[in-house]
Amino acid sequence: MAAKPLYILLCSGEHEKIQMAAMTASVAAVSDRPVTVFVSMNAILAFAKGRDKDERYQGGHFSKLFKEKKVPDAIELFGQGKMLGDLRMWACSMVMDLLDWEPGDLADDLFDEVVGLTKFLSEAESGDLMTL
Amino acid sequence: MSERQVIDARGAFCPGPLMELIAALKLVGVGEEVEVLSSDKGSASDIPEWVAKVGHEVVTNDDRGGYWSIVVRKAK
């Protein structure tokens, strides 16, 4: 039986939540489960092109540990999930409009589309929804 | 059969060793084996879990004191 698709609504700009989303999305995708991640609100700021780790990720105790130790980078994990599994990344059209960003302002080779919340919610009816 | 590939993922945290293993398995043929070395405790149990989930085979899973050696055979 095919696995139920997983939909992740990623809104938080906290490093810990972005890391959890990246771990969940990538491991599910490589475990034969289709995954779609919709990135909105403060979370989109972490996906801006050309930032170093300290600029990109803001968080608490675990954020410091992630940066100090050899923990996989969240952006790289999302990329690995796309490369090795069935993972789609969608950027929220509303926050892209508010920021006056184009797809080229986002990290390279990560996002498949800029879409609205309505499309995401409509598709998410077919699977499980996780919000971070 | 070609020589077994060894991935040294010691020092990397979850899910780094698993992702390195999966990338390596993509590149080998069915029936070939990949060995991953991991010092991450979670990965020592998570890697066999993933292998069972997707239908490959754990050949050995050895605790070598401070790190684990897990040999996986690509089954499909």
N, CA and C atoms of all chains as a GROMACS GRO file, in nm:
protein
  624
    1MET      N    1   0.085  -0.119   0.000
    1MET     CA    2   0.000   0.000   0.000
    1MET      C    3   0.089   0.125   0.000
    2ALA      N    4   0.052   0.221  -0.084
    2ALA     CA    5   0.131   0.344  -0.090
    2ALA      C    6   0.114   0.424   0.039
    3ALA      N    7   0.223   0.487   0.083
    3ALA     CA    8   0.218   0.565   0.207
    3ALA      C    9   0.135   0.691   0.186
    4LYS      N   10   0.067   0.731   0.291
    4LYS     CA   11  -0.014   0.853   0.284
    4LYS      C   12   0.079   0.974   0.271
    5PRO      N   13   0.051   1.067   0.180
    5PRO     CA   14   0.140   1.183   0.166
    5PRO      C   15   0.146   1.266   0.295
    6LEU      N   16   0.260   1.329   0.315
    6LEU     CA   17   0.280   1.416   0.432
    6LEU      C   18   0.293   1.560   0.384
    7TYR      N   19   0.218   1.648   0.447
    7TYR     CA   20   0.221   1.791   0.415
    7TYR      C   21   0.272   1.867   0.537
    8ILE      N   22   0.373   1.949   0.517
    8ILE     CA   23   0.430   2.025   0.628
    8ILE      C   24   0.410   2.174   0.601
    9LEU      N   25   0.344   2.240   0.695
    9LEU     CA   26   0.322   2.384   0.689
    9LEU      C   27   0.428   2.447   0.780
   10LEU      N   28   0.530   2.506   0.719
   10LEU     CA   29   0.642   2.559   0.796
   10LEU      C   30   0.630   2.711   0.801
   11CYS      N   31   0.601   2.764   0.920
   11CYS     CA   32   0.579   2.908   0.937
   11CYS      C   33   0.682   2.974   1.028
   12SER      N   34   0.737   2.898   1.121
   12SER     CA   35   0.825   2.956   1.222
   12SER      C   36   0.964   2.986   1.166
   13GLY      N   37   1.020   3.097   1.210
   13GLY     CA   38   1.157   3.130   1.174
   13GLY      C   39   1.259   3.074   1.272
   14GLU      N   40   1.211   3.001   1.375
   14GLU     CA   41   1.303   2.941   1.473
   14GLU      C   42   1.385   2.830   1.409
   15HIS      N   43   1.514   2.834   1.435
   15HIS     CA   44   1.603   2.733   1.377
   15HIS      C   45   1.558   2.592   1.413
   16GLU      N   46   1.520   2.572   1.540
   16GLU     CA   47   1.484   2.437   1.584
   16GLU      C   48   1.366   2.382   1.503
   17LYS      N   49   1.268   2.467   1.474
   17LYS     CA   50   1.151   2.419   1.400
   17LYS      C   51   1.184   2.396   1.253
   18ILE      N   52   1.270   2.481   1.199
   18ILE     CA   53   1.312   2.461   1.059
   18ILE      C   54   1.392   2.331   1.048
   19GLN      N   55   1.478   2.305   1.149
   19GLN     CA   56   1.557   2.182   1.149
   19GLN      C   57   1.465   2.060   1.158
   20MET      N   58   1.363   2.068   1.246
   20MET     CA   59   1.269   1.956   1.262
   20MET      C   60   1.195   1.931   1.131
   21ALA      N   61   1.155   2.040   1.064
   21ALA     CA   62   1.086   2.026   0.936
   21ALA      C   63   1.177   1.960   0.833
   22ALA      N   64   1.304   2.001   0.830
   22ALA     CA   65   1.399   1.946   0.733
   22ALA      C   66   1.425   1.798   0.760
   23MET      N   67   1.441   1.762   0.888
   23MET     CA   68   1.465   1.622   0.923
   23MET      C   69   1.343   1.537   0.887
   24THR      N   70   1.227   1.584   0.926
   24THR     CA   71   1.104   1.507   0.900
   24THR      C   72   1.080   1.492   0.751
   25ALA      N   73   1.092   1.603   0.679
   25ALA     CA   74   1.064   1.600   0.534
   25ALA      C   75   1.161   1.508   0.462
   26SER      N   76   1.289   1.519   0.494
   26SER     CA   77   1.389   1.442   0.419
   26SER      C   78   1.379   1.292   0.451
   27VAL      N   79   1.362   1.259   0.580
   27VAL     CA   80   1.356   1.116   0.616
   27VAL      C   81   1.227   1.053   0.562
   28ALA      N   82   1.116   1.126   0.570
   28ALA     CA   83   0.991   1.070   0.514
   28ALA      C   84   1.005   1.052   0.363
   29ALA      N   85   1.062   1.150   0.297
   29ALA     CA   86   1.073   1.142   0.150
   29ALA      C   87   1.160   1.024   0.106
   30VAL      N   88   1.266   0.996   0.180
   30VAL     CA   89   1.352   0.883   0.141
   30VAL      C   90   1.297   0.749   0.191
   31SER      N   91   1.185   0.755   0.264
   31SER     CA   92   1.120   0.632   0.311
   31SER      C   93   0.995   0.603   0.229
   32ASP      N   94   0.998   0.645   0.106
   32ASP     CA   95   0.890   0.617   0.009
   32ASP      C   96   0.759   0.687   0.043
   33ARG      N   97   0.767   0.803   0.112
   33ARG     CA   98   0.646   0.878   0.144
   33ARG      C   99   0.652   1.014   0.073
   34PRO      N  100   0.554   1.046  -0.012
   34PRO     CA  101   0.557   1.177  -0.079
   34PRO      C  102   0.539   1.290   0.023
   35VAL      N  103   0.621   1.394   0.009
   35VAL     CA  104   0.618   1.505   0.105
   35VAL      C  105   0.608   1.638   0.030
   36THR      N  106   0.525   1.727   0.082
   36THR     CA  107   0.518   1.864   0.031
   36THR      C  108   0.538   1.959   0.148
   37VAL      N  109   0.631   2.054   0.133
   37VAL     CA  110   0.655   2.153   0.237
   37VAL      C  111   0.613   2.290   0.184
   38PHE      N  112   0.524   2.355   0.258
   38PHE     CA  113   0.477   2.490   0.222
   38PHE      C  114   0.542   2.587   0.320
   39VAL      N  115   0.626   2.677   0.268
   39VAL     CA  116   0.703   2.767   0.355
   39VAL      C  117   0.641   2.906   0.353
   40SER      N  118   0.605   2.954   0.472
   40SER     CA  119   0.540   3.085   0.480
   40SER      C  120   0.592   3.162   0.601
   41MET      N  121   0.539   3.281   0.622
   41MET     CA  122   0.569   3.370   0.735
   41MET      C  123   0.722   3.381   0.758
   42ASN      N  124   0.764   3.388   0.885
   42ASN     CA  125   0.906   3.413   0.912
   42ASN      C  126   0.998   3.302   0.861
   43ALA      N  127   0.943   3.183   0.840
   43ALA     CA  128   1.027   3.073   0.792
   43ALA      C  129   1.090   3.105   0.657
   44ILE      N  130   1.022   3.181   0.575
   44ILE     CA  131   1.074   3.206   0.439
   44ILE      C  132   1.207   3.281   0.446
   45LEU      N  133   1.225   3.361   0.552
   45LEU     CA  134   1.348   3.442   0.564
   45LEU      C  135   1.473   3.354   0.571
   46ALA      N  136   1.458   3.234   0.627
   46ALA     CA  137   1.572   3.142   0.638
   46ALA      C  138   1.612   3.084   0.502
   47PHE      N  139   1.526   3.102   0.403
   47PHE     CA  140   1.553   3.043   0.272
   47PHE      C  141   1.604   3.146   0.171
   48ALA      N  142   1.638   3.265   0.220
   48ALA     CA  143   1.691   3.368   0.130
   48ALA      C  144   1.824   3.322   0.071
   49LYS      N  145   1.842   3.354  -0.053
   49LYS     CA  146   1.967   3.312  -0.121
   49LYS      C  147   2.089   3.384  -0.061
   50GLY      N  148   2.199   3.313  -0.050
   50GLY     CA  149   2.327   3.374  -0.020
   50GLY      C  150   2.354   3.413   0.124
   51ARG      N  151   2.282   3.354   0.219
   51ARG     CA  152   2.310   3.386   0.359
   51ARG      C  153   2.403   3.282   0.421
   52ASP      N  154   2.485   3.326   0.518
   52ASP     CA  155   2.564   3.225   0.588
   52ASP      C  156   2.481   3.171   0.705
   53LYS      N  157   2.530   3.067   0.771
   53LYS     CA  158   2.451   2.998   0.875
   53LYS      C  159   2.406   3.093   0.985
   54ASP      N  160   2.494   3.183   1.030
   54ASP     CA  161   2.459   3.270   1.142
   54ASP      C  162   2.349   3.368   1.104
   55GLU      N  163   2.349   3.413   0.982
   55GLU     CA  164   2.242   3.502   0.936
   55GLU      C  165   2.112   3.426   0.915
   56ARG      N  166   2.127   3.306   0.862
   56ARG     CA  167   2.011   3.228   0.818
   56ARG      C  168   1.928   3.173   0.936
   57TYR      N  169   1.997   3.126   1.039
   57TYR     CA  170   1.928   3.053   1.144
   57TYR      C  171   1.934   3.128   1.278
   58GLN      N  172   1.817   3.158   1.333
   58GLN     CA  173   1.805   3.223   1.464
   58GLN      C  174   1.726   3.130   1.554
   59GLY      N  175   1.778   3.104   1.674
   59GLY     CA  176   1.704   3.015   1.762
   59GLY      C  177   1.759   3.016   1.903
   60GLY      N  178   1.734   2.910   1.976
   60GLY     CA  179   1.772   2.902   2.116
   60GLY      C  180   1.887   2.805   2.140
   61HIS      N  181   1.875   2.730   2.248
   61HIS     CA  182   1.984   2.642   2.293
   61HIS      C  183   2.026   2.542   2.185
   62PHE      N  184   1.927   2.478   2.124
   62PHE     CA  185   1.963   2.375   2.026
   62PHE      C  186   2.019   2.435   1.897
   63SER      N  187   1.975   2.555   1.866
   63SER     CA  188   2.032   2.622   1.748
   63SER      C  189   2.183   2.637   1.764
   64LYS      N  190   2.224   2.676   1.886
   64LYS     CA  191   2.369   2.690   1.912
   64LYS      C  192   2.439   2.556   1.896
   65LEU      N  193   2.376   2.449   1.949
   65LEU     CA  194   2.437   2.316   1.937
   65LEU      C  195   2.444   2.271   1.791
   66PHE      N  196   2.338   2.300   1.715
   66PHE     CA  197   2.338   2.262   1.572
   66PHE      C  198   2.458   2.325   1.502
   67LYS      N  199   2.482   2.452   1.536
   67LYS     CA  200   2.590   2.525   1.468
   67LYS      C  201   2.729   2.478   1.514
   68GLU      N  202   2.739   2.441   1.643
   68GLU     CA  203   2.869   2.400   1.698
   68GLU      C  204   2.908   2.259   1.655
   69LYS      N  205   2.807   2.170   1.651
   69LYS     CA  206   2.836   2.029   1.625
   69LYS      C  207   2.806   1.994   1.480
   70LYS      N  208   2.832   1.871   1.446
   70LYS     CA  209   2.821   1.829   1.305
   70LYS      C  210   2.678   1.784   1.275
   71VAL      N  211   2.585   1.878   1.287
   71VAL     CA  212   2.444   1.849   1.257
   71VAL      C  213   2.417   1.892   1.114
   72PRO      N  214   2.350   1.807   1.036
   72PRO     CA  215   2.326   1.844   0.896
   72PRO      C  216   2.252   1.977   0.884
   73ASP      N  217   2.295   2.060   0.792
   73ASP     CA  218   2.232   2.189   0.767
   73ASP      C  219   2.090   2.168   0.712
   74ALA      N  220   1.994   2.246   0.762
   74ALA     CA  221   1.854   2.225   0.722
   74ALA      C  222   1.834   2.243   0.572
   75ILE      N  223   1.894   2.346   0.515
   75ILE     CA  224   1.876   2.370   0.371
   75ILE      C  225   1.933   2.252   0.291
   76GLU      N  226   2.048   2.201   0.337
   76GLU     CA  227   2.107   2.086   0.267
   76GLU      C  228   2.020   1.961   0.282
   77LEU      N  229   1.958   1.944   0.401
   77LEU     CA  230   1.870   1.828   0.422
   77LEU      C  231   1.749   1.834   0.329
   78PHE      N  232   1.690   1.952   0.316
   78PHE     CA  233   1.578   1.964   0.221
   78PHE      C  234   1.626   1.927   0.080
   79GLY      N  235   1.743   1.973   0.045
   79GLY     CA  236   1.799   1.942  -0.088
   79GLY      C  237   1.821   1.793  -0.108
   80GLN      N  238   1.871   1.726  -0.002
   80GLN     CA  239   1.893   1.581  -0.012
   80GLN      C  240   1.760   1.507  -0.024
   81GLY      N  241   1.660   1.555   0.049
   81GLY     CA  242   1.527   1.494   0.039
   81GLY      C  243   1.472   1.504  -0.102
   82LYS      N  244   1.495   1.617  -0.167
   82LYS     CA  245   1.450   1.634  -0.306
   82LYS      C  246   1.526   1.542  -0.400
   83MET      N  247   1.654   1.533  -0.376
   83MET     CA  248   1.740   1.455  -0.467
   83MET      C  249   1.716   1.304  -0.454
   84LEU      N  250   1.691   1.260  -0.330
   84LEU     CA  251   1.685   1.115  -0.304
   84LEU      C  252   1.542   1.063  -0.287
   85GLY      N  253   1.445   1.152  -0.275
   85GLY     CA  254   1.307   1.108  -0.251
   85GLY      C  255   1.207   1.195  -0.323
   86ASP      N  256   1.081   1.178  -0.285
   86ASP     CA  257   0.971   1.252  -0.348
   86ASP      C  258   0.934   1.370  -0.257
   87LEU      N  259   1.007   1.479  -0.272
   87LEU     CA  260   0.987   1.597  -0.187
   87LEU      C  261   0.966   1.721  -0.272
   88ARG      N  262   0.854   1.789  -0.248
   88ARG     CA  263   0.828   1.916  -0.316
   88ARG      C  264   0.836   2.029  -0.215
   89MET      N  265   0.895   2.140  -0.259
   89MET     CA  266   0.902   2.259  -0.174
   89MET      C  267   0.822   2.370  -0.242
   90TRP      N  268   0.729   2.426  -0.169
   90TRP     CA  269   0.648   2.536  -0.221
   90TRP      C  270   0.669   2.659  -0.134
   91ALA      N  271   0.687   2.774  -0.200
   91ALA     CA  272   0.697   2.902  -0.127
   91ALA      C  273   0.560   2.969  -0.131
   92CYS      N  274   0.521   3.027  -0.019
   92CYS     CA  275   0.390   3.093  -0.007
   92CYS      C  276   0.388   3.222  -0.090
   93SER      N  277   0.290   3.233  -0.177
   93SER     CA  278   0.284   3.349  -0.267
   93SER      C  279   0.259   3.479  -0.189
   94MET      N  280   0.186   3.471  -0.079
   94MET     CA  281   0.154   3.592  -0.003
   94MET      C  282   0.281   3.655   0.057
   95VAL      N  283   0.364   3.572   0.121
   95VAL     CA  284   0.485   3.631   0.182
   95VAL      C  285   0.586   3.673   0.075
   96MET      N  286   0.587   3.602  -0.036
   96MET     CA  287   0.676   3.643  -0.147
   96MET      C  288   0.634   3.781  -0.197
   97ASP      N  289   0.503   3.804  -0.208
   97ASP     CA  290   0.452   3.935  -0.252
   97ASP      C  291   0.487   4.044  -0.151
   98LEU      N  292   0.466   4.014  -0.022
   98LEU     CA  293   0.493   4.114   0.082
   98LEU      C  294   0.641   4.154   0.085
   99LEU      N  295   0.727   4.056   0.061
   99LEU     CA  296   0.872   4.083   0.063
   99LEU      C  297   0.921   4.140  -0.071
  100ASP      N  298   0.832   4.137  -0.170
  100ASP     CA  299   0.869   4.175  -0.306
  100ASP      C  300   0.984   4.087  -0.357
  101TRP      N  301   0.972   3.957  -0.325
  101TRP     CA  302   1.072   3.859  -0.369
  101TRP      C  303   1.024   3.786  -0.493
  102GLU      N  304   1.120   3.749  -0.576
  102GLU     CA  305   1.097   3.660  -0.690
  102GLU      C  306   1.157   3.524  -0.655
  103PRO      N  307   1.123   3.418  -0.732
  103PRO     CA  308   1.184   3.287  -0.704
  103PRO      C  309   1.337   3.292  -0.698
  104GLY      N  310   1.398   3.380  -0.774
  104GLY     CA  311   1.543   3.391  -0.775
  104GLY      C  312   1.602   3.444  -0.646
  105ASP      N  313   1.517   3.499  -0.557
  105ASP     CA  314   1.565   3.546  -0.427
  105ASP      C  315   1.576   3.433  -0.325
  106LEU      N  316   1.526   3.315  -0.361
  106LEU     CA  317   1.530   3.199  -0.271
  106LEU      C  318   1.654   3.114  -0.297
  107ALA      N  319   1.691   3.034  -0.197
  107ALA     CA  320   1.806   2.943  -0.210
  107ALA      C  321   1.793   2.860  -0.339
  108ASP      N  322   1.904   2.839  -0.404
  108ASP     CA  323   1.905   2.772  -0.535
  108ASP      C  324   1.855   2.628  -0.528
  109ASP      N  325   1.785   2.587  -0.633
  109ASP     CA  326   1.748   2.447  -0.656
  109ASP      C  327   1.668   2.383  -0.544
  110LEU      N  328   1.587   2.462  -0.474
  110LEU     CA  329   1.513   2.407  -0.362
  110LEU      C  330   1.362   2.414  -0.385
  111PHE      N  331   1.315   2.526  -0.434
  111PHE     CA  332   1.170   2.544  -0.446
  111PHE      C  333   1.121   2.506  -0.585
  112ASP      N  334   1.007   2.434  -0.585
  112ASP     CA  335   0.947   2.391  -0.711
  112ASP      C  336   0.851   2.496  -0.765
  113GLU      N  337   0.780   2.561  -0.672
  113GLU     CA  338   0.677   2.657  -0.717
  113GLU      C  339   0.652   2.761  -0.609
  114VAL      N  340   0.596   2.875  -0.653
  114VAL     CA  341   0.536   2.972  -0.560
  114VAL      C  342   0.386   2.953  -0.573
  115VAL      N  343   0.320   2.915  -0.463
  115VAL     CA  344   0.177   2.884  -0.471
  115VAL      C  345   0.103   2.949  -0.354
  116GLY      N  346  -0.029   2.953  -0.365
  116GLY     CA  347  -0.112   3.010  -0.259
  116GLY      C  348  -0.154   2.905  -0.158
  117LEU      N  349  -0.201   2.955  -0.044
  117LEU     CA  350  -0.245   2.867   0.064
  117LEU      C  351  -0.362   2.777   0.021
  118THR      N  352  -0.447   2.831  -0.064
  118THR     CA  353  -0.564   2.754  -0.107
  118THR      C  354  -0.523   2.625  -0.177
  119LYS      N  355  -0.424   2.638  -0.266
  119LYS     CA  356  -0.377   2.518  -0.338
  119LYS      C  357  -0.315   2.418  -0.240
  120PHE      N  358  -0.235   2.471  -0.147
  120PHE     CA  359  -0.171   2.381  -0.050
  120PHE      C  360  -0.276   2.307   0.032
  121LEU      N  361  -0.374   2.381   0.085
  121LEU     CA  362  -0.476   2.317   0.169
  121LEU      C  363  -0.558   2.216   0.090
  122SER      N  364  -0.586   2.249  -0.035
  122SER     CA  365  -0.663   2.159  -0.119
  122SER      C  366  -0.589   2.026  -0.138
  123GLU      N  367  -0.460   2.035  -0.167
  123GLU     CA  368  -0.381   1.912  -0.186
  123GLU      C  369  -0.363   1.837  -0.054
  124ALA      N  370  -0.351   1.915   0.054
  124ALA     CA  371  -0.322   1.853   0.185
  124ALA      C  372  -0.438   1.768   0.236
  125GLU      N  373  -0.554   1.782   0.175
  125GLU     CA  374  -0.668   1.699   0.216
  125GLU      C  375  -0.640   1.550   0.194
  126SER      N  376  -0.546   1.521   0.104
  126SER     CA  377  -0.518   1.381   0.070
  126SER      C  378  -0.420   1.313   0.165
  127GLY      N  379  -0.364   1.389   0.261
  127GLY     CA  380  -0.263   1.328   0.348
  127GLY      C  381  -0.268   1.381   0.490
  128ASP      N  382  -0.156   1.364   0.560
  128ASP     CA  383  -0.144   1.415   0.696
  128ASP      C  384  -0.078   1.553   0.694
  129LEU      N  385  -0.128   1.641   0.779
  129LEU     CA  386  -0.075   1.778   0.784
  129LEU      C  387  -0.001   1.801   0.915
  130MET      N  388   0.122   1.851   0.904
  130MET     CA  389   0.202   1.885   1.022
  130MET      C  390   0.233   2.034   1.015
  131THR      N  391   0.217   2.103   1.125
  131THR     CA  392   0.245   2.248   1.127
  131THR      C  393   0.361   2.278   1.221
  132LEU      N  394   0.457   2.352   1.171
  132LEU     CA  395   0.573   2.390   1.253
  132LEU      C  396   0.596   2.541   1.240
  133MET      N  397   3.125  -0.931  -0.811
  133MET     CA  398   3.072  -0.822  -0.728
  133MET      C  399   3.184  -0.719  -0.703
  134SER      N  400   3.148  -0.590  -0.704
  134SER     CA  401   3.250  -0.489  -0.680
  134SER      C  402   3.279  -0.479  -0.531
  135GLU      N  403   3.389  -0.410  -0.499
  135GLU     CA  404   3.431  -0.399  -0.360
  135GLU      C  405   3.326  -0.322  -0.278
  136ARG      N  406   3.306  -0.366  -0.154
  136ARG     CA  407   3.207  -0.301  -0.069
  136ARG      C  408   3.248  -0.156  -0.039
  137GLN      N  409   3.152  -0.065  -0.056
  137GLN     CA  410   3.180   0.076  -0.028
  137GLN      C  411   3.165   0.102   0.121
  138VAL      N  412   3.257   0.178   0.178
  138VAL     CA  413   3.250   0.212   0.321
  138VAL      C  414   3.230   0.364   0.335
  139ILE      N  415   3.128   0.400   0.411
  139ILE     CA  416   3.100   0.541   0.438
  139ILE      C  417   3.135   0.570   0.582
  140ASP      N  418   3.228   0.660   0.604
  140ASP     CA  419   3.264   0.696   0.741
  140ASP      C  420   3.186   0.821   0.781
  141ALA      N  421   3.075   0.798   0.851
  141ALA     CA  422   2.989   0.910   0.893
  141ALA      C  423   3.006   0.937   1.042
  142ARG      N  424   3.117   0.891   1.100
  142ARG     CA  425   3.139   0.914   1.242
  142ARG      C  426   3.152   1.064   1.269
  143GLY      N  427   3.086   1.110   1.375
  143GLY     CA  428   3.088   1.252   1.408
  143GLY      C  429   2.964   1.325   1.357
  144ALA      N  430   2.895   1.265   1.260
  144ALA     CA  431   2.774   1.328   1.205
  144ALA      C  432   2.652   1.289   1.288
  145PHE      N  433   2.561   1.383   1.302
  145PHE     CA  434   2.439   1.358   1.379
  145PHE      C  435   2.323   1.325   1.286
  146CYS      N  436   2.220   1.268   1.347
  146CYS     CA  437   2.097   1.228   1.276
  146CYS      C  438   2.039   1.344   1.197
  147PRO      N  439   1.991   1.326   1.075
  147PRO     CA  440   1.990   1.202   0.998
  147PRO      C  441   2.106   1.193   0.898
  148GLY      N  442   2.219   1.256   0.931
  148GLY     CA  443   2.333   1.259   0.838
  148GLY      C  444   2.380   1.122   0.794
  149PRO      N  445   2.409   1.027   0.888
  149PRO     CA  446   2.457   0.895   0.845
  149PRO      C  447   2.357   0.822   0.754
  150LEU      N  448   2.228   0.835   0.787
  150LEU     CA  449   2.125   0.770   0.705
  150LEU      C  450   2.124   0.829   0.564
  151MET      N  451   2.130   0.962   0.555
  151MET     CA  452   2.123   1.024   0.423
  151MET      C  453   2.246   0.988   0.339
  152GLU      N  454   2.361   0.977   0.405
  152GLU     CA  455   2.484   0.936   0.332
  152GLU      C  456   2.471   0.793   0.282
  153LEU      N  457   2.414   0.708   0.366
  153LEU     CA  458   2.393   0.568   0.326
  153LEU      C  459   2.299   0.561   0.204
  154ILE      N  460   2.190   0.636   0.210
  154ILE     CA  461   2.091   0.630   0.102
  154ILE      C  462   2.152   0.679  -0.029
  155ALA      N  463   2.229   0.786  -0.019
  155ALA     CA  464   2.294   0.838  -0.141
  155ALA      C  465   2.386   0.732  -0.201
  156ALA      N  466   2.459   0.659  -0.115
  156ALA     CA  467   2.550   0.555  -0.164
  156ALA      C  468   2.473   0.438  -0.224
  157LEU      N  469   2.363   0.399  -0.160
  157LEU     CA  470   2.284   0.286  -0.211
  157LEU      C  471   2.226   0.314  -0.350
  158LYS      N  472   2.197   0.443  -0.376
  158LYS     CA  473   2.144   0.480  -0.508
  158LYS      C  474   2.242   0.443  -0.618
  159LEU      N  475   2.370   0.444  -0.584
  159LEU     CA  476   2.474   0.432  -0.686
  159LEU      C  477   2.525   0.289  -0.704
  160VAL      N  478   2.485   0.198  -0.616
  160VAL     CA  479   2.534   0.060  -0.630
  160VAL      C  480   2.424  -0.028  -0.689
  161GLY      N  481   2.465  -0.145  -0.736
  161GLY     CA  482   2.371  -0.237  -0.798
  161GLY      C  483   2.299  -0.323  -0.696
  162VAL      N  484   2.189  -0.384  -0.739
  162VAL     CA  485   2.115  -0.476  -0.653
  162VAL      C  486   2.206  -0.593  -0.613
  163GLY      N  487   2.205  -0.627  -0.484
  163GLY     CA  488   2.290  -0.735  -0.435
  163GLY      C  489   2.422  -0.685  -0.377
  164GLU      N  490   2.458  -0.561  -0.409
  164GLU     CA  491   2.584  -0.507  -0.354
  164GLU      C  492   2.562  -0.452  -0.214
  165GLU      N  493   2.674  -0.439  -0.140
  165GLU     CA  494   2.665  -0.398   0.000
  165GLU      C  495   2.735  -0.264   0.024
  166VAL      N  496   2.682  -0.190   0.119
  166VAL     CA  497   2.743  -0.065   0.163
  166VAL      C  498   2.757  -0.072   0.314
  167GLU      N  499   2.875  -0.033   0.364
  167GLU     CA  500   2.898  -0.031   0.509
  167GLU      C  501   2.901   0.114   0.555
  168VAL      N  502   2.823   0.146   0.659
  168VAL     CA  503   2.826   0.281   0.714
  168VAL      C  504   2.877   0.275   0.857
  169LEU      N  505   2.972   0.363   0.887
  169LEU     CA  506   3.026   0.374   1.022
  169LEU      C  507   2.964   0.499   1.085
  170SER      N  508   2.900   0.482   1.202
  170SER     CA  509   2.830   0.594   1.264
  170SER      C  510   2.851   0.594   1.414
  171SER      N  511   2.880   0.712   1.469
  171SER     CA  512   2.893   0.725   1.614
  171SER      C  513   2.766   0.780   1.676
  172ASP      N  514   2.664   0.801   1.595
  172ASP     CA  515   2.537   0.855   1.642
  172ASP      C  516   2.446   0.742   1.691
  173LYS      N  517   2.411   0.745   1.820
  173LYS     CA  518   2.332   0.634   1.878
  173LYS      C  519   2.198   0.618   1.809
  174GLY      N  520   2.134   0.729   1.780
  174GLY     CA  521   2.002   0.723   1.715
  174GLY      C  522   2.010   0.655   1.581
  175SER      N  523   2.116   0.684   1.507
  175SER     CA  524   2.129   0.626   1.373
  175SER      C  525   2.149   0.475   1.380
  176ALA      N  526   2.210   0.426   1.490
  176ALA     CA  527   2.233   0.282   1.502
  176ALA      C  528   2.102   0.204   1.503
  177SER      N  529   1.996   0.267   1.553
  177SER     CA  530   1.865   0.200   1.548
  177SER      C  531   1.781   0.250   1.431
  178ASP      N  532   1.799   0.375   1.393
  178ASP     CA  533   1.718   0.431   1.283
  178ASP      C  534   1.755   0.372   1.148
  179ILE      N  535   1.883   0.345   1.125
  179ILE     CA  536   1.924   0.292   0.995
  179ILE      C  537   1.860   0.155   0.969
  180PRO      N  538   1.868   0.060   1.066
  180PRO     CA  539   1.798  -0.069   1.043
  180PRO      C  540   1.647  -0.051   1.024
  181GLU      N  541   1.591   0.045   1.095
  181GLU     CA  542   1.447   0.072   1.080
  181GLU      C  543   1.415   0.115   0.936
  182TRP      N  544   1.496   0.204   0.883
  182TRP     CA  545   1.476   0.252   0.745
  182TRP      C  546   1.497   0.137   0.645
  183VAL      N  547   1.600   0.059   0.670
  183VAL     CA  548   1.632  -0.053   0.578
  183VAL      C  549   1.513  -0.149   0.570
  184ALA      N  550   1.453  -0.180   0.686
  184ALA     CA  551   1.337  -0.270   0.687
  184ALA      C  552   1.218  -0.206   0.618
  185LYS      N  553   1.200  -0.076   0.640
  185LYS     CA  554   1.084  -0.005   0.584
  185LYS      C  555   1.086  -0.007   0.430
  186VAL      N  556   1.204   0.013   0.373
  186VAL     CA  557   1.208   0.024   0.226
  186VAL      C  558   1.245  -0.107   0.158
  187GLY      N  559   1.275  -0.211   0.236
  187GLY     CA  560   1.292  -0.344   0.177
  187GLY      C  561   1.432  -0.384   0.138
  188HIS      N  562   1.533  -0.320   0.199
  188HIS     CA  563   1.670  -0.369   0.181
  188HIS      C  564   1.702  -0.466   0.296
  189GLU      N  565   1.829  -0.497   0.316
  189GLU     CA  566   1.863  -0.600   0.416
  189GLU      C  567   1.985  -0.557   0.498
  190VAL      N  568   1.972  -0.567   0.632
  190VAL     CA  569   2.088  -0.543   0.719
  190VAL      C  570   2.167  -0.674   0.726
  191VAL      N  571   2.292  -0.669   0.686
  191VAL     CA  572   2.377  -0.789   0.687
  191VAL      C  573   2.439  -0.804   0.826
  192THR      N  574   2.497  -0.695   0.876
  192THR     CA  575   2.552  -0.696   1.012
  192THR      C  576   2.529  -0.559   1.075
  193ASN      N  577   2.523  -0.559   1.209
  193ASN     CA  578   2.511  -0.434   1.284
  193ASN      C  579   2.596  -0.450   1.409
  194ASP      N  580   2.720  -0.403   1.404
  194ASP     CA  581   2.816  -0.430   1.512
  194ASP      C  582   2.847  -0.304   1.592
  195ASP      N  583   2.838  -0.320   1.725
  195ASP     CA  584   2.881  -0.213   1.816
  195ASP      C  585   3.032  -0.228   1.834
  196ARG      N  586   3.107  -0.132   1.789
  196ARG     CA  587   3.253  -0.141   1.797
  196ARG      C  588   3.310  -0.053   1.908
  197GLY      N  589   3.224  -0.018   2.005
  197GLY     CA  590   3.272   0.062   2.117
  197GLY      C  591   3.297   0.205   2.074
  198GLY      N  592   3.194   0.286   2.082
  198GLY     CA  593   3.209   0.426   2.041
  198GLY      C  594   3.151   0.455   1.904
  199TYR      N  595   3.137   0.351   1.826
  199TYR     CA  596   3.071   0.368   1.697
  199TYR      C  597   3.013   0.235   1.650
  200TRP      N  598   2.927   0.241   1.550
  200TRP     CA  599   2.863   0.120   1.496
  200TRP      C  600   2.904   0.102   1.350
  201SER      N  601   2.915  -0.024   1.313
  201SER     CA  602   2.934  -0.060   1.172
  201SER      C  603   2.808  -0.133   1.127
  202ILE      N  604   2.742  -0.075   1.029
  202ILE     CA  605   2.618  -0.136   0.978
  202ILE      C  606   2.637  -0.164   0.829
  203VAL      N  607   2.625  -0.292   0.795
  203VAL     CA  608   2.640  -0.332   0.654
  203VAL      C  609   2.500  -0.358   0.597
  204VAL      N  610   2.473  -0.292   0.486
  204VAL     CA  611   2.340  -0.302   0.423
  204VAL      C  612   2.355  -0.356   0.282
  205ARG      N  613   2.271  -0.455   0.250
  205ARG     CA  614   2.268  -0.509   0.113
  205ARG      C  615   2.150  -0.450   0.039
  206LYS      N  616   2.175  -0.396  -0.080
  206LYS     CA  617   2.069  -0.341  -0.162
  206LYS      C  618   1.987  -0.456  -0.220
  207ALA      N  619   1.856  -0.456  -0.193
  207ALA     CA  620   1.775  -0.572  -0.230
  207ALA      C  621   1.682  -0.546  -0.349
  208LYS      N  622   1.674  -0.423  -0.393
  208LYS     CA  623   1.582  -0.394  -0.504
  208LYS      C  624   1.632  -0.273  -0.582
   0.00000   0.00000   0.00000
